[in-house]
Amino acid sequence: MMAQTQTTQTYYALRPFAHGGCVIPAGQPVRLHPKQAKYLLGSHLSAEKPPNKAAAKSTTKGDQ
């Protein structure tokens, strides 16, 4: 008997959401089956890795 392989893909959380008994923070990778992910894509998940944000520059006059 052959073992069934599960096809999972890596998605990234756009906002915190509950999955598998824990809360997944924003930006964290999550492995889900595409049928599970289709209900969360766009609202809670992204298929692409989110870009790293650059540090914000201060615009106050005292820092110049």
C-alpha positions in Angstrom: 0.0 0.0 0.0 1.4 3.4 -1.0 1.5 6.3 1.5 -0.4 9.3 0.4 1.6 12.5 0.1 0.1 15.7 1.3 0.7 18.7 -0.9 1.2 21.8 1.3 2.3 25.2 0.3 3.9 28.0 2.3 1.8 31.1 2.8 2.5 34.2 5.0 0.2 35.7 7.5 -1.0 39.2 6.8 -2.5 39.6 10.2 -2.7 37.4 13.3 -5.1 34.5 13.1 -5.8 31.3 15.0 -4.6 28.0 13.4 -3.9 24.6 14.9 -4.5 25.7 18.5 -2.2 28.7 18.5 -2.2 32.3 17.1 0.0 32.8 14.1 1.5 36.4 14.2 1.7 38.6 11.1 4.6 37.9 8.8 5.0 34.3 10.0 5.1 31.5 7.4 2.3 28.9 7.6 2.1 25.6 5.7 -1.4 24.9 4.5 -3.1 22.7 1.9 -4.3 25.0 -1.0 -7.9 24.0 -0.3 -7.6 25.3 3.3 -5.7 28.4 2.2 -8.2 29.5 -0.5 -10.6 30.7 2.2 -8.0 32.8 3.9 -6.0 34.2 0.9 -6.3 38.0 0.6 -7.9 38.5 4.0 -5.4 36.8 6.3 -2.8 35.1 4.1 -0.5 36.1 1.2 1.1 33.7 -1.2 4.2 35.8 -1.5 6.7 36.6 1.2 6.1 40.1 2.6 8.9 42.6 1.9 11.1 43.6 4.8 10.3 47.2 5.7 13.2 49.6 6.0 13.6 51.5 9.2 11.7 54.8 9.3 13.8 57.9 9.1 13.2 60.6 11.7 12.1 63.9 10.3 12.6 66.0 13.4 15.0 69.0 13.3 16.9 67.8 16.3 18.2 64.6 14.6 19.8 66.4 11.6 
